[in-house]
Amino acid sequence: MHYELQGEGEPLALIVGLGTDISEWDGIIHPLAQRYRVIAFDNRGAGRTDKPDQPYSIEQMADDTEGLLRALAVERAHMLGVSMGGRIALALALTHPQCVNKLVLVSTSATGARRSWWVRTLREVSSGLLFRGKHPQPRYAFRRQAEASSAFDCAGRLGKIHVPTLILHGRRDRTVPYAQAEELHAGIAGSKLLAFDGGHIFFLFRERERFFDAVEDYLSR
């Protein structure tokens, strides 16, 4: 499992999304590392982490994350999960709550993305139009990740999440509709929901500074 550590301070694990590796996330990692000890890693099937051609699950990737933290002797960390990474963070809060300090869920949902979306995305990946990272993902590995993400469903267990949770979501998100963020908020007691104007990757564009401010404000309390 490939990982990188940057910065000093409270540990924060960045769990990235479908079909991406951490070489594509410098614009998020570096600002966060000004305040936190960022633990950034490639999920199973991506980047420089192993890519077995066998079924994956979100719960399995949550176990991978917990195992990495244990290997690094990190007892508890903040979790910031984006899209599929948010589902991994949710699974982690359900199966390994002892290692989660606070949870930040970005552009994600308690149930998997629509199958039609990831099939279309797979075509884009295979044609080289999307995800131009330093470590291209094999098509089979993308498919394994996408199948795991689309199969995940923890909607009926959200009430079992008791860690402080911040939900950040774009109102124009067409991949994960905003209504699904509202469902997360309703299901996780005490959670906070902040809406942004943009779409699925709002945090990379005009609302970038507000995104970082919201994360730091919540985690510093």
C-alpha positions, 0 to 999 in steps of 0.5 A, a space after each residue: 500500500 503506497 502512502 506519503 506523509 506531509 506536514 505536522 500536527 494532528 493526523 488527517 487521513 485523506 481518502 481519495 476517490 474512484 480512479 485516482 491516485 495521490 499524485 493527482 491531489 497535490 492541490 489538496 494535500 499541500 494546503 492541508 499539510 500546512 495545518 495537519 500531518 496528512 496521511 495520503 495513500 493510494 486505495 487498493 487498485 490505484 496508483 502504486 498500491 497493489 491491484 489484484 484482479 478480484 472483487 473489492 469492497 468498500 469495507 475491504 478498503 476501510 480495513 486497508 485504511 485501518 491497517 495502514 494507520 495501525 502500521 504507522 502507530 496512529 491510534 486516531 486520525 481525522 478522516 477526509 473522504 472524497 466521493 468513493 473515499 467518503 464511502 470508505 470513510 463511512 465504512 471506517 466509522 462503522 467498522 473501526 470507530 476507535 481510529 476515527 477522530 472527526 469525519 469530513 465527507 465530501 461529495 459522497 453518499 451512503 449508497 453507491 453511484 449510479 451504475 450508468 455513471 461509472 460505465 460512462 466514466 470507464 469509457 472516458 478513462 479508457 480513451 484517456 480523457 480523464 484521470 491523467 495521473 502519473 500512474 495510470 490505472 488499469 481498466 480492470 482495476 477501475 472496474 473493480 473499484 467502481 463495482 465496489 463503490 456502486 455496491 456499497 450501501 450503509 444508509 440503514 446504519 447511519 444512526 450508528 455513526 457517533 463521531 463528529 461529522 462534517 458534510 461538504 457538498 455542491 448543489 450542482 453535483 450531478 454525480 452524487 445529487 445534493 439530496 443524498 448529502 441531505 440524507 447523510 445529514 439526516 441520518 448522522 446525528 449531530 452532523 453539520 452540512 455545508 452547501 457549495 454552489 459548484 458540482 462534484 469537484 467544487 473544492 478544486 475551483 472557485 470555492 476552494 478557499 471556502 472549502 479549506 476554511 470550512 475543514 480547518 474551522 470544523 477540525 480545530 474545534 
